[in-house]
Amino acid sequence: MGKTYRMLQEAHDLRRRGVDVVVGFVEPHGRADTIALIEGLEVVPRKRIEYRGVQVEEMDLQAVVARKPQIAVVDEFAHTNAPGSQNRKRWQDVLALLDAGINIIGALNVQHLESLNGLIERATGVTVRETVPDGFLKQADQVVNLDLAVEDLQERLKQGKIYAADKIPWALENFFKDQNLATLRELALREVAESLDRAARPTEPQSRPAGRVMVCLASNPPRAKTLLERGSRMAGRLNTDWYVVYVETPRESPELIDSEAQRHLLANIEKARELGAEVVRLKSDDPAQAILDFARTHGVSRLILGRSLQPWWRQVLFGSVLTRLLREATDLDLHIVSFEEEQ
């Protein structure tokens, strides 16, 4: 039984109990059992958008809002909408529905969780391009894990219950290999466990809030994505807020750094906000001191930063932000992220 099938079963159960529930968007992928389960449910007609001469069907956000059910079933949160849609991503459509007072039953795969993106790529060798921010998932009132053994999932694939027949051989040779599926299953179980832990923690009578997490970002770090993912995961486990701090030195003012570095910086800032961080830009000719001052005045207990790319001899002669923090941040936990060499 897959995610879509289980959501539709839930919709039927709710409807029998008198709850006003509609299907906002479900993609059955030609699966006969899923199509059969849609019957008997009210389906909001899709919106057709012409893109490059092709008619593309998307969820009609305005139609669902106008219908205003108690609950809408929405599949594939990580989906990228066709150009011309109100929002770029379907999870943004879901936020709009929530703002309109409509509850959502939805689904996503664990590999689409943004903070796991780099880990998934390293573990499976597959790049997942459509993602959902962690902060979006944390808004859920309840997270349910549909857990299948690796062998059962592969059997569903072979029976055509996941992909069309022409895609099955490729999937078995690539993403659906035994080790990949075992890794994804472990990550899914861990994510649900952490969400349960976050939900239970505020009710503990003597629990103390964890200190905040802070990611130190350079103007153009080569692997900012890894740092941001690490910060998001750590803040999620601690159930605390987190900052992404960039210190602009006089030689890194917008009029001095090149356009490519500026573009990377803006992209990293946007990604940090998508992951739920508060982004802070400081101006100082002493980055290490600015980082320490901010951390100590904003309840930060953990700093995350990458290894310096400067040659060792330059760090010895002139010092670096990292060596300075290692020496002076005695009241903070420092997490130094090592990166694999570029392929």
C-alpha positions, 0 to 999 in steps of 0.5 A, a space after each residue: 500500500 502506497 502513500 496516495 492509496 493510504 491518503 485516499 482511504 483516509 479521505 473515504 473514512 472521513 467522508 463516511 464520518 460526515 467530514 467535508 473532504 475533497 481531492 485537491 490533487 492526486 496523481 494515480 500514475 495509471 494505477 488501477 487500484 488508486 484510480 478506483 479509490 478516487 471514485 466516490 470522492 469529490 475531485 476539484 477539477 485541475 487547472 490547465 496551463 499551456 507550456 511550450 505548446 503542451 497542456 499541463 495540468 496542475 492543482 487549481 489553487 483558487 478553485 480549492 480555496 473557493 470550494 473551502 472544504 474542511 480537508 483537502 487531499 494533496 499529493 506530491 508536495 515537492 512537485 514544481 508547478 508549471 510556469 504561469 502558476 501562482 506559486 513555484 512549488 506545490 508545498 507553497 500552494 499547500 501553505 496558501 490553503 492552510 492560510 485559507 483555513 483548509 486542513 491538508 492530508 498530504 504526502 512526500 518521500 523522505 528523499 525530498 526533504 531539503 536538509 537530507 538532500 546532500 546526504 541522499 546524494 552521497 549515499 545513493 549517487 542520485 541527485 534529487 532536484 525537487 525538495 521540500 523545506 524542513 520548516 514546512 514539514 515541522 508545521 504538520 500536526 501529525 507525521 505518519 510513516 508508511 514503512 515497507 520492507 525493501 523486498 516489498 517495495 521492490 515487488 510493488 515496483 515490479 508490479 507497476 504500482 510505482 512507475 510505468 512499465 518502461 521505467 521499471 528496469 532503470 529504477 531497479 538498477 539505480 534508485 531502487 537498489 537494496 542499499 539505497 532503499 535500506 538507507 532511505 528507510 532508515 532515514 524515514 524512521 529517524 525523521 518520524 522519531 525526531 518529529 515525535 520527540 519534538 512534539 513530546 519535548 514541550 510537555 516535559 515539566 523540567 525541560 530547558 530550551 536548547 541554545 540556538 544554532 548558528 551557521 557561519 557563512 562566507 561570501 562565496 563558500 564552495 559548499 554552503 549547501 552542506 553547511 545549511 543542511 547541517 544547521 537545519 538538521 541540528 536545529 531540528 533535533 534540538 527543537 530550537 531556532 537557528 541563524 545564518 550569519 554572514 559578516 561583510 568585511 570592507 573588501 567584501 562590500 557589494 560594489 567590490 565583490 564580483 557579480 558571480 560571488 554576489 549571485 551565490 551569496 543571494 542564492 545561499 541566503 534564499 536557501 537558508 530562509 527556505 530551510 527556516 533560518 533567520 539570516 543576519 548580515 553583519 558589517 565588520 572588519 573583524 569577522 571572528 569578533 563579530 561572530 562571537 559578539 552576535 552568538 553571545 548576545 543571541 543565545 547561541 550555543 553551537 556554531 557550525 562552520 566549514 574548514 578554511 580553504 586557506 593554505 596552512 602556511 597562510 593560516 599560521 602567518 596571518 591567522 584565520 577566522 576558524 583558528 581565532 574561533 577555536 582559540 576564543 570561543 571557549 563558551 561555545 560548541 564548535 562544529 567544524 564541517 569537513 567536505 569531500 573533495 570535488 569529483 
